[in-house]
Amino acid sequence: MRVAIETYGCTMNQADSDIMRAFISREFTLSSVEDADVVVVNSCGVIDFTERKILKRILELKNAGKKIVLAGCLSRISKQAIELADSTISPDNVDKIVETINSVFNCGVKILSWRDLDKSCIPKLRSRDNVIAIVSISEGCLGRCSFCATKFARGKLRSFSLEGIVRDVENALKSGFKEIQLTSQDTGCYGLDKGEFLLPKLLEKISKIEGEFRVRVGMMNPQHAKKQLEALLKAFESEKIYKFLHLPVQHGDNKVLEDMKRDHTVEDFLEVVEEFRRNFEITLSTDIIVGYPTETEESFWKTYELIEEVRPDIVNITRFSKRKGTPAERLKETPGWIVKSRSRELTELCVRIGLENNRKFLGKEIEVLITSSGRKWMLSRTNSYRAVITDGKLGEIKKVKIGAFRHNYLLDEELLNKDEILKKLKNGESLL
C-alpha cells in the first residue's frame, strides 16, 4: 500500500508527521500524494479559514479516489472533518497510525482516547531536504485563552522526559541535522506539570552536547517567561542557543488581554523583552490578534502604539476567527471591513519597522548557518535567527557580507551578481 502525508499548521504537527512517517515506512511504501492509495491529512484548526481549506482539500483527495486518514487538531474539534475521513487519529495516538491506515478499507476507526504519550521516546523519520530537526518537548498547555480551540485537541500540559528529549536531540545531530527547533504549544511552561520550570535546565543539557549546531526555542508565553527570567537568560548565554525570542503579546490593551484570558499583561511582555535585549542582541517575534470582539478603536491603537514602541522583527498578525466551543464564540464580532482595515494598518507598520530594523545590517559581516535550500539559493540564519539569503552547502557555517535587505530577510552581497535575483528584487518579489 502506498501512503502519503500532508501536513498543515505548526511545527508540532510537523514533528507528529515525523513520528507517523517512521511507523508508516516500516509497513507501507511512502509516496507522493499523486501516487498514494491513502493520504494522512495532518490537520490544523487554529482558525476557521484553515479548517475550511483543509475540508476542501479532503474532498478533492476523496474525489481523486484516495482514502483519507484524518490526523492533527481537527480530529478532536471538527465533526465535519471526522465525517469526511475514512479513519481518524488524534495527536496523542500517532504511534497507532499503522492500525488506523489498515482500517480505511474495513469500515475505519476513530482512535481519539486521551493518552499521556511521551513522544521524545518514539522513533522519527525526518525529512532530509534541510538540516532542521523539530523536537517536541511537551503536549498541551496550561492556558485558558477564550479564543483558542487548539486546547480542545491537545489538552492539558504533559511534559516529555527531559532525558528522552536530550537523546532525541543527540540522535538528530548524529543523523546530520544542524538546527534543532524545540517546539510545544508553550515552551515556557515545560515541566510545570511535574512541579517546576524545566526549560532552562533542558537548554543547559542540550548545550553540553558536543558538536556545532544551533537550537531555536519555540514560542513561550510572557507570564511563564517572566517567572523564570533569570534562569532563561543564563541558559541563553550558550553560543548554541539562537538569540531568538518568540513571545506572543496578542494585544496592546490590558482590558482586551483580560477578556482574552491571556494571564499576562502588556507590562509582563515589556519586562521580558527589556531584559532579553539588555543581555543579548535578539530577534524578537510576537503574535497579534486584530479584531477581537471587545477590541475598540482606542484599544486597537494601543496595540499599534505598542508595536511602534517595541519594534519587533517579526509580527504574526491574525484576524480574529470565531472557533466553535470557545467562550469567544458567543461574542458579537466586529464588522469584517473594520478588522481588515486595522490589520492592513498594522501590517504596513510592521513592514516599515522590519525595513528599519534590517537597514542597520547593511555592509556588515555576519556569521550564518545554512539551514535549507530554495530554488537557486540557500536560506541561512544568523546567531539571532535572522534570515539571510546566501549561497553554499546545507549545514555550512560561513561569514557573509550583507549587500541588501527586505523587511523580513537580509541578502548576501555576493548574490547581487546573479541576474535572476536582481530581477526578482527589481520586481519586488520575495526570495523567501
N, C-alpha and C positions, 0 to 999 in steps of 0.2 A: 504494500500500500504506500502511496506517495502522499506525504503530508507537508504542508507549508504553514508558516506562522506570519500573521500580520499584526504588528504591534503599534498601538496608539498610546499617546499620553506621556507620562513622566518616566524618569529613569527607574523608578521602582518597577514599572511594568516591563521595561527593557530587561531588568535583572530577572524578573519572573520568566520572561521568554528565554533567557539563557538557561534557566533550570529546565523548562519544558523541552527545549531543544536537545539537552543532554539525554533525557529519558526517551524522547522520540527517536533519536538517532540509533538507539540500541535495538529498537523493534521495527522501525519503518524506514523508508527512504525519504530523507529531507529533500524537498524540491522547490521549484518556483511555484508561485500561485497558479500560473497558467497551466502547469503540468500536474497539479495536485488533485488527488481524489478527495482529500479532506483539508480544510483550511481552519486553523485555530485562530480565531479573532480575539486577540488580547486587547480588550476594550478599555476605554476611558469614559468616565461620566462626570467630569468636573463641571462642565457647563452644558446647557441644553443644545447648543449648536453642535457640539462634538457628538452628543448622543444621536442626534438626527442624522449626522454624517455617517456614523457607524451603522445605524439601522438601514440606511440607503445602500451602504456597501454590502451588508449581509444579503439583502435582496438581490443585488447584482450577482453575487457569488452563487447564490442558490439558483438563479435563472441560468447561470452558466453550467449547472449540473454538479456543483460542489456540495459536499456535506460540510456542515458548519459546527465547530465546537466553540461555544462562547466562553471566553475566559476574561479575567480582569474585573474591573469595578462594576460594569453593567450587569454582571451575573447576580449581583445582590440588589441592584437599585432600579432595574428596568424590566418590568414584566413583559413588555413588548419584545425586547431583545431575547429574553428567555424563550418566549413562544416561537420566535422565528428560528432559533437554533435547533440543531438535531440533538445536541448534548450540551451540558453546561457544567463548568467547574469554577469554583471560587478561588480567590488569590491564595488562601491558606491551605489549598489542596492540590497545588501544582505538581506535587510528586505523584499524583494519581492520574496524570494526563494520558498514559497509555490505556488504562481501563476506560477512560472517557472516550477516547478515539475509537476503540474497539466497539463501543456501544452504538455508534452512529448508524450502523447498518442493522441494528437489532433493537429498535424502539427508543434507544437513547437512555441517558441517566442524567440526574441532577445531583452533583456532588457539591453540596453547599454547607455542610456541617462546619461549625467553628472549631478550629484546632490551634493549639499552640505549637506551630511548626517552626523549628529553628532552621532557617534557610541558609545559615552560614555553613552548615554541615552537609549540605546537599551538593552533588556534582553539578557543574555548569559547563555548557558548551558555548563559549563566547565567540562573537563574530571576529574574524581576523582581517577586516578591511580597515582597521585602525589599531592604535595601541592603547585604547581606553578600555579598562575593565570596570564595570559597575558592580559595587559591592553593597548589598543591603545590610543595614545594621539593626533594623527593627521593623515591626509591622504595627500599624495602628497609631493612635495618638492620644494625648490627654486633653485635647481641645474640645470646645463646645460651641464652635462658631455657628452662628444662626443661619448662615447661607450654604453650609458645606454638606454635600451628600456623600463625599468620599468616606466619611467616618462610618456610614452605614455598610460600606463594602469592606473596610479594613479593620473596623472595630477598635477596641481599647489597645493601649500600648502593650506590645510583647517584645522585649529587647532580646536580641540574639546573643549567644555566648561570645564573650569578649575573646576567648581563646580561639573559638571557631572562626570569628571574623579575621583575626590575625593570620590564621592558617590559610583562609581563603585568599587574603592579600598575598601571602607568600607564594601560593600556587599560581596566582595570576602573574606575578613577577617572574617566576620560573618559566612560564609559558611565553614570555617576551613582552608582556604589557608594561607600559611605562607611566601611564597615568591611571590612578585609582580614584574613582568617584564614589565617595561614601554617600549613601542615599537612604532616606526614610521619609515619612510624612513630616517629621520634625527631628532632625539630628540632635537638637539641643536637649531633648528630654530623654535621650538614650540612657537607660539604666534606672530611671526613676521608678519603674515598676518593681525593681529589685531593691529600692530604698536609697539610691544615691545617684548623683550625676556621674556618669562614667565616660562621657565623650573625651574629656582631656586625657584621662588615663589610656583610652584606646588610641588616641593620636600619638601619645608618647611611646606606646609599644610599637605601633606601626613605624614610627620614625627611627626606631632602633634596628629595623630590618636592613640588612646590607644591600647595597645596590644604588643605582642612580635612577630615581623615579620621583614623581610628584603626586600629592594627594589633594583632591578637591573635596572640601567639606560641603555637603549639601545644605539645603535650607534649614535654618533654625529660627524659632520664634523669639521675639525680643525678651519676653518675660523669663524664658529659660536661659538665654544667653547672659542676661543681667545677673542672675543668681549664681553663676559660676564664672564670672567675667575674669577674675584674676587667674584662675587655673587655665581658662581658654587662651588668654594672652600668652601665658607661659608655654603652652603646647604649640601655639602658632609660631613660636620663635624658631622652630626647626626649619632648616632650609628645604626640607622635603614637603612642607605644607604650603600650598598656594596661599598667598595673602589675599584671599577672596572671601568676601562676606556676603552671603545671601540672607538678608534679614527683612522679611515682609512686614511692612507697616500697615498696609491695606487702606489707611485713610489718615488725613491730617487733622481731623476733628475728634477730640476725645469723646464727645457725646455720641458720634456715629460709631466709634470703636466700641463703646459700651453697648449700643444697640446690636452691634455685630457679635457681641460676647467674645471679644478677642482676648480678654485677660491681660492686656498690656495697655500702656498709654503712649502718646507721642513722646513724652519725656523719657520713658524707658528706652524707646528706639534711639533717641538722640544721644542718650548716655552711652549706649553700647557703641554706636558709630564713632562718637568722640574719642572713646578710649582706644578703639582699634586704630583710628587714624593717628592718635598720639604715639602709638608704638610702631606702626607699620605704614608703608605706602600701599594702600589696599585698592582693589577693585570692589566697589560696592554695588550690589544688586538688591532691588527691592520690588515688591508687588503692590499694585494699587487696584482697588475695585472702584469703578466710576458708576454712579447712578444707583447706589444702594437706596432702597425706598425712603429712608429717613434723611437722606442727603439733601440739604437745601442749597440754594445758590451760594449762600455765605459759607457753608461748610465745605462746598467744593473748592472755593478759593482758598480755604485754609490748607487743603491738600496741595493745591497749586503752589502756594507760598512755601510749604514745607519742602517740596521737591526743589524749588528755586533756591532755598536756603541750603539744603543738604547736598545738592548736586550729585546724585548717584550716577554711576556709569551705565547701569542697566536698569530699566524700569519695565516690568511686565504689567501692562495695562489691560485690565479685563472689564468689560461692561457687565454690570450685574445681570445674573441669569437665575431666574427662579427655579429651584430644584424641589421636586416632589418630596414631601415628608419633612422638610426643614421648617423651622419656625418662621423664617423669612418668606416662605411661600404664601403666608396669609396676609402679607403687607401689600398695600397698594403701590404698584410700580410707577416710577417716574416716566413720563412720556418719552418714547424712543428717540425723538428728534432732539430732545434736551440732552439725553445721555450721549448721543452721538456727537453733539456739538462740544460737550465737555471733554469727551475722550479725544476729540481732534485737537482741542486747545492744549491738553496735557501732552499729547504726542508731539506736537510742534515744539513745546518747551523742552521735552526730553531729547529731541534731535539736536536742538541748539546747544543744550548742555553737553551732550555727547561730543559734538564737534569742538566745543571749547575745552573740554577735558582732554581730548586727544591731541589737540594742537601743540600742547607742551612737549610731546614726544618727538616732534618733527626734528630730524637731524641727529637724534640721539642713538647711541649703540646700546642694544638691549639683548640679553640672553634669552633664548626661547627653546621650548621643547616642541618638536614637530609631532602632532598627535593624530592627524587624519588628512586624507587626500581629497582634493577637488578634481576637476577635470584636467587641468594643466598646471595646477599649483597646489601648494600644501597649506593646511591650517596649522598654526603653531600657537603656543601660549607663553606669555611672559611669566615671571615668577609670581605675579599677582593675577594671573589667569586672563590677562588682556589678550584679545585675539589679534594675531599678526599673520597676514598672508605672505608666504615666502616660497622658497624652493628648497629641495633637499630630500632626505630619506625619512621614512617613518621612524620615530624613536630617536632621531638625531637631536642632540643639543648643540646649538650654534649661536653665534653672535650675528645680529642683523642691524643695519642702519636704517632708521625709519625715513622713507622718502615721500610718503603721502599718507593721508588718513581719511576716513569717513567717520560718521558718528558712532559706529559700532565696531570698527576694526582699524588696525594700522597696516601699512603696506611696506614691505621690504624695498629699499631703494633699488636693488638690483633688478626687480621685476618691472621697473618703469621702462626698461629697454624692450619689453615684449609688446608687439603690436596689438595682440588680442586683448591684453589687459588695458593698454592705453585707450583702445576703442571703447571698452566697457566703462572705463572711468569717464571718458568724454560723454558717453551717452547716459551717464547717471545710473548705470546698472550696478547692483551689488555683487561682490565676489563671494559672499558667504552663502 
